[in-house]
Amino acid sequence: MNWRILGPLQVRIEGRWTGLAGPKQGAILGLLLVNANQVVPFDVVLEEVWGDRQPSGGIRTLRYHISKLRQSLDPNRARGEEGVIGTQPGGYVLRVATGEIDAAEFERLADAGAQALTDGRFGASKELLQEGLSLWRGAALEDFRYDRFAQGEIARLEEKRLLCVENRIAADLELGRHREVVGELTELTTEFPLREGLWGQLMVALYRTGRQAEALRAYQSARRILGEELGVEPTAALRRLEEQVLLHELPLDLPALEAPEQGNLPAQ
């Protein structure tokens, strides 16, 4: 069984990807997925899914929805078997094996790509990071963006996604793809204006395409926004980068590096 949470919730049942009908059953499944392989107490499920509008049937209503979920997820299970959703003393647990959730595969690729970047294997890094980012079909846990139980996991995954994008752009810059990333970085600094790393990458990309004045203006934009929004000055690293751009201390051209490698994904 496989699960997709990097976008609308989908589950692969008998070889086909499908969503689940019914908001309550979807919310129960989302809660169990966020806490995969951990027992979620009955009262926590009721509180997170129904909130202040608890069903009159309480646990009985919850058992009904769990039964329907089991029928949907394990249509061929033998009578009496629990299947993927297990009942434990005091709660339920969703049993998920390693590699069955797209978010876990994304994190594996993102971590491998970050390590390749650290090791100076820029082609391999770009390939791994692109592969991880391709798993995203929308916002993390998109169906549950307003549910309290999903907020922490949404924030964690979205931050990891942004870091993965920054690492992929860093690999692109090391591979001499400065012109190709200027447009993307311009959009990203508009969408995420408080991320200094993106401003620094934009400055480097502009400078290495012969646009020193624009690189310096990008620094001034970052400084103004950080001051207005957070009341802080840019970090020493970004200030030093401005100095390097101003004094022409950054190389305009990089040596030829390896092309993106093929067949370089780590074993699952």
N, C-alpha and C positions, 0 to 999 in steps of 0.2 A: 504494500500500500504506500502511496506517495501523497504528499501534502504540499500545497502552494499557499503561502501567506504573504509573499512579496507582491501584493496587488489584491484583487478580490479573492476570497477564500475559494479554493478548489481542491477536490480530492479525486484521485484516480481509483475508480472502482471497476473491476473486471476490464482493465485496459482502456477505459474511457475517462477523460477529465470531466467533472461535473461540479456544479454548485449544489447547495442543499436548500430545499424549500423550507420556509418557515423561519421567522426571525428568532424565535426562542431556541429552537434546535441549533440554529447557526451560532447564536451567542453562547450556548452551552459548549458547543464544539470549539469555538474560538477560545473560550476560557480554558478548556482542557488542553488545547494545543499550546497556548502560552505557558502552561505548566506541565508540559509533556513529561511523562514518566514520574510525575509526582502526584500524590494523593491530594485531591481537592475536596475538603469537607463538604457535606451536604449543605450545611447552613451558609457556607461561603458561596456555593453555586446559586442558592436561592437569593442571597443578598446581591451578588454581582449581576445576575440576569434579570431579576424582578425588582430590585431596589425596594422602595417604600410600598410598592404595589404587590405585595406577596400574594400568591395564589391561595385561595381558600383551602385547597386540598393539600398545600404544603409539600411534604415529601412524596405523597402519592402522585401529585401532578408532576413532580420532577422525575419520578420513576417512569411515568408514562412517556415523557419526552426522551428519556434515555433509551427506553425500549424501542421507540421509533428510530432513534439514531442508530442503534445496533442493527435494526432491520435494513436501514439504508447503507450502512458501511460494510456489513457482513451478510449480504443476501444469501450466501450459501452455507452459513454456519449451521452446525447441527443444533437441534433443539436442546436448550439447557446450557449451551456454551456461551460465554460472554464475548469472546472475540476481542476486538481491538480496545473496547472500553471495558475495563475491569471494575468490579465492585470490591472495595476494601473496607475494613472496619471504619465506619464513619464517613466514607466518601467514595469518590470515583477516581480512576486513573486512566489516562489515554496512553496506551503502549505504542511507542514509536521507536523504530530501530535507527541506528546511525545512518545518516545519508538519506533518510526518507523525507525530510523537510527541506524545501528549497532554500530557506534562510540559513540552515546549517551548511549546505553546500556553498552558498554565497560566502559565508564567513571562512570556510576552508580555503576557497580560491583567493579571497581578499588577503588572508594571512600569508598564503604562499607567495602571492604577488608582491606583498610588502617586503617579505624576506628576500626575494629575488632583486628587488630594488636596492635594498641595503647591500647585497652582495655584488652589485654592479652589473647584474645580468638584465639589462634594460629591455631588450627584446622579449625575453621570457616574462619579465614583469608585466609589460604592456599586455601580452597575450593572456596571461592569467587574470589580470584585473578586468579586462574587457569581457572575458568569459563569465566572471562573477557578476558584473553589472548587467549582462544580457539576461540574467535570471529575473530581473525586476520587470513587472508588468504594470506597475502603478505604485501607489504609496503602500508602505508596510501596513499589513493588517487593515487594509482599506475599509472593509466592511465594519470595522470596530473602532473607527477613529474617534467616536464620541463616547466609547465605553471606558469606564474607569479602569477596569482590569487590564486593558491593553496599552495604557498610556506609557508605562515604563518601558515596555518592549518596543513600542513604536519609536520612542525617542532614541533608544539604544541602536536599533537597526538603521534608522535614518542617519544617525551620526556616523555609523560604520560605513554607510553608503557614501556619504560626503568625503570621508577620509579615503575611501577607495578611489573616488573620482580624482582627488588631489594627488594620490600616488600615481594614478594612470597618467595624469598630465605631467607629473615630474618625470616619468619614464619617457613621455613624448618629447619633453624639452631636452633630455639627455640624448635622445635619438635625432636631435636637430629639427624637430617638427614645430618650430616656433610659429611660423605663419599659420599653420593649420589649427593652432589652439587659441589664437588671439580672440577670435569671435566667441568661442565657447567661454573663455575666461571673462570676457566683457559681460556676457549674460550672467555668469555665476556670481561675479562681484555685485551685480545689480540685485540678484536674488538673495545672496548671503553677504551683505555688506560688512558684517562684523568679523568675517573670517580673514585674518591677516595673511594666512598662507596663500589664499587665492589672489590677494592683492600683490603679494610678492611674486607669484608666478606670472601674473599679468605684466608686472614691471619688467621681468626678465624677458618674456616673450616679445614685448614691444621693443626693448632695447636691442635685442639680437636681430630684429628685423629693421634696424636702422632708425627707430622712432624714439630717440632719446627724450625729446621734449614731451611726448605723450606718456612715456614711462614716468617722468618726473611729475606730470599732472596726475597720474594715477596715484602716486604717493600722496600728493596733496589732498586728493579726494578721500583716500583712506584716513588720513590724519583728521580731516574735517568731520567725517562721519563718526569716527571713534570718539572724538571730542564731544560732538553733539549728543550722541546716543549713550555713551558710557562715561564721559567725563575723564577720559584717559588719553595719554599720548601713545603713539605706536611703540612697539617693543624695540629693544636695542637691535634685534636682528633686522627689522624692517628699516630702521633708521640707518643702519650700516649699509643695507642694500641701496638706499637712496644715495648715500655717499659714493658707493662704487659706480652707480649709474652716472652721477654728476661728474666724477673724475675719470670716467672711461676705464675703470679698473676691471670690468667684466669682459671676458673675451667675446668678440662678436661672432666667432665661428667655433664650433666644436669639432674635434677630430671625428673621422668616420667611425661609427660604432656598428655593432652587429645588427642585422635586420631581425624583426620578430621571428622567434624560433617556432618551428612546427613540432607537434607531437611532444610538447614539453610539460604537459599537465602532470602533477603528481598523482600517484595511484590513490584511489579512494579506499 
